[in-house]
């Protein structure tokens, strides 16, 4: 080995030792989610968070991932964050609404005409005010909102092009009054069934259809027992990146900034990959499983909206109040105007 090679080798060894020592002295952060490890938007976003935090803090903070409900279900993990036994989690809006009822406002049917409109609203003053209110009411710090996906209908009877096509169908929904009201308003019958039992219920004909984003329909096995998929995108699901507030405040300011930046990077990653997944998984459902896919036009969505939104809005207003609903709708209108003009 020549002198130059020896010097480079010594420098590399010193750097490796120093970096390793930093990691050995690092503060470990636990991050729990329900999604399994794999090439899923949620998990890919989680890995981005981990890599960003560890890189930007020179290993002073490390992130230990707990996917696939290793620490419990979403409700249990929210409780753990609230109590301080878990630093970070990533629940859906449905689970968060059990701790913070105003989250229901995001379930207004046909609230967003496109993902880009939703992204603007997720970073709006309305969203920032809601984060502050979540902290006041629950003690949980909401770092960012992200796109969990647009929900759409599948069934085994017929394509759902117009609202009247829903008439008489039995549609599985989550055990949520909002989703049950939406389905019933279209002349179908909402049948609440737990997520673990959906595929069996579809296979046995207990229900004719269900509603979920394309990634779930493909990955969850729904596409194997359903013939028709209408991408009508009736509701927009959210994820919330949450942190224990005492833990967050215990960090030095520079590390707080890194955590906040990493949460935004995580949200943007999921936003993009969830949107890409709409056509990627729809294509796989058609090519691999033979599903008949219909993408609703703006005019067709407007027909569904005209029927479903008034009924569900009445229910949501009775639960969260007129002011919150009106503020969100005006924020959405402003986002649409900024993107598409008046």
N, C-alpha and C positions, 0 to 999 in steps of 0.2 A: 504494500500500500504506500503510495507516495504521500508527501507532506500535505498536499491540498486535500486528498481524499481523507486523510486522517483527521484534519481539522473539521471537514464537513461531517464526518461520522461522529466526532465528539460533540459538535454543535447540535446535531440531530438527537443524540442521546440525552443531552442536557435539556433540550426542549421537551422531549418525550417525558423525562423525569418530572420536569416542572409542571407540565400539563396533567400528568398522572397524579401528582401530589395535589394539584388543585381539585381534581375530581374526588380524591380521597377525602378532602376536607369539605366537600360540597354539601349544601343543604338540599335534601331530597324533597321533591314535591310529588304528591300522589294525585293522579288524574284518573277518575273512573268514568267509564261510559258503558252503554248497553250493547253497542255494535261489536261484532266479533272482529278479530284481527284479519286483515285481508284487503283486497283492492276495492274498498268501498269509499265513497266521498267522505263520510264521517271519519273513518279511520285514517285515511290519507291526510285529512285536515289536522287530526290529532298529532300525527307524526311531524307535520310541519311545525306545529306549536312546540313540540319537544325539541326539535333540532334548532329552531330559532332561539329559544331560551338558552339552551346549553351553549350555543355558539356566541351569542351576544353577551353572556355573562362570563365568558372564558371558563366555563365549567363550575363557576361558583354556585349555580343552581342546576340541579339535575331533575329530570322529570321521569317518574316511574309510571308507566301506563298500566291500567287495569281494564282491559276491554271485556266484552262478552258477559256483562253483569257479574263479574267475579266478586264484586263487593255488595251485590244485591241489585234489586230493581231500581228503576229511576226514582221512585218515591223514597226508597231507602237511602239512595245516594244524596238526594237533595237534603234529607234530614241530617246525614253525616256532614255535609258541607255547612249546614246551618249550625250544627253543634260543635264543629271544629275538628272532628276526627278524620276529615277528608278535605284537602285544600281546594280541589277543582272537580267539576263535573259538567255534563253536557246534555241536560234533559230536553225533551220536547215540550212544546207549549201546553199540551194536554196534561202532562204531569205537573208542570209549574202552576197551572191554574188551580190545583188543589192547595197550593200555598199562597197563591196570589190571584184572586178571582178575576181582576181586570184583564188577565191574559186572554180571556174568552173573546175579547174584542177583535182579535186577529182572525177569528173564524167566520167573519162575515162572508157569505158566498160571493164569488166573483168580485172580490175586493180589488185584486190586481189584474190588469190586462196582460201583463208580461212580467218576466223575472226582473228586467232592468228597472221597471217602475218600483217593484218591491224592494230592490236593493237600495234605492234612494230613500225610501221610507224607513228602512231598517237603520239608517244612519241619520235620520232627521231629528229635529228638535223634539218632535213627539216621542220618538224612541228614547232619546236621552232623558226626557222627563219621566218616562216609564221606568227606566233603569234606576233613577233616583228614588222613585216611589217604591219600587221593589225593595230597595235597601231600607227605606223608612219603615215599611210594613212588615218585612220578614227578617231583616238583619243580614240578608244575603246580598252580596255584591254581584250585579249582572255586568259582565265585561263587554259582551257583544251579543247581538242577535244574528242568526244566519238562516239560510234557506234549507228547511227540511224536505221540501218538495211540494209540488202541486198534486192534489189528490184527484183521481178520475175514476170513472165507473167501468167495471168489467161485468159481463153476464153471459149466460149460455142460451138466451132466447132469441135476441135480435140486436142489430146495431142500434145504438141510441143516438139518432141524428137530431131529433126534435124532442121537446119536453114530453109530448104525448106518448113517445115510445117507452117512457118509464112506467106507464100505467099498468098496474096489476103485478109488477115484479116484486119479489121479496129480496131485499138488499141488506146484506150484513153491514152494520156500522159499529164503530166503537161505542162503548157504553157512555155516550155523551148526548145530552138532550139537544145540543146544537145540531149535531149530525143527524139525529133521528128526525128532528123537525125539518131539516133540509130535504131528506129523502121522502118523508110523508107529504110534503108540500107538492111534490111532483106526481102524486097519485100512486106511488109505490108504497110498500110496507117496510119500514125499518125494523130489522131484527138485530138487537145488540148481542154480539158473540165475542168472546175473548179472542185475542190474536192467535193464540196457540191452537184454537179449534176451527179456524176459518177454512183451511183447505179441506178438512174432513167434512165440514158442513156443506161446502160446495160440491164435493165428490158425491155425497149422499143425497143431494137435492133438497136439503133443508132450506137453503136459500138459492136464489137464481144468480146472484152476483154479489159484488163487494166494491169497495172504493179504496184505492191506494195509488201512490206514485209508481212509475214504471220500474224503478229499481227494486221496489218491494214486490211487485207483481212477478218479476223475473226471479229474484233471489229467494222469495218466500214460497215458491211453488204454486202460486195462484194461477199462473199462466198454463200450467200443466192440466188444469181442470176447468178452464174457461175458454170460450171460443171468441167472444167479441170484446174489444177494448176501445172505448171512446175517450180520447184525450180532451175532455171538456174542461178540466182544470178548475173544478168548482170551488175548492178551498186551497189556501196556501198555508202549509205547515211551517212552524219555526222551530229552531233550536236556540237555546239560551246557554251561553258559556258563563258559568257561575263560579264564584270564589267565596271562601270564608273571609269575611271582612276583617276580623281580627288578624288573621294570618297575613292578608294583603297589607294592612297598615303596619305590620311588624317589619316589612321589607324596607330596605333603604330606598330612597326616591328613584335612583337609577334602575334598580331591579323592578320597582313598580312599573316604570315606563316600559321596560322590556316585556313584562307580563301583559300589559295592556296592548302593546304593539303585536305581540304574538297572538293574542286573542283575535285581533282584527285580521291578521294574516290567516288565521284558522277559519274565520268566518268567510273571507273572500275565497279561500280554497274550496270550501264546501259549496258556496254559491255557484261558482263556475262549474265544478264537477257534477253537482246535482242537475244543473241545466243541461250540460252535455249528456248526462245520463238519460234524459228524457228521450232523446232520439237514439242513443246507443242501445239502451235496453229495449226500446220499442222495436228496433230493427231485429234484435235477437229474438224477441218474442214472436215476431212474424216469421223469420227465417228458420228458427230452430224448433218452434212449437206450433207453427201454423195459425197463430192468432190473427184474426182480421182486425186491423188497426184503422181507426178513423180519427183524424185530427180535426176537431171542431173549428169552424171559421169564427171570426169575431161576431158575425151576424147570428150564428147558431148559439154562441155563448150568451149573447144579449137576450135571446128568447128564454133561455134557462134562468138568467139573472132576473128577468122581469117577474118570474113566478116565485123563485126561491128567496130572493133577498128580502122582500117585505116581511115574510113570515118569520125568518130567522132574526132579522133586525129587531122585531118586536120583542122576541125572547131575550136577545142580548141586551137591549136597552133596559129591560126590566131587571137585569142582573148587575150591570155595570154603570148604568146611568146614561142620560142623553149626551152630556157634555163630552165624555170620553169618546163615544161613538162619533159625534159630530166633528170632534178634533181630528180623529183618524181619517175620516172621509175627506175632510178639507185638505189634509196633508197629502193624501193620495191624489186628489185633484190637482194640487200644485205640482206634484212630481210628474204627473202625466203632461201637464201644460209645459213644463220645462223640457220634457223629452220630445213631445210631438207638436208643441205649439197649441194655440187656442183654436 
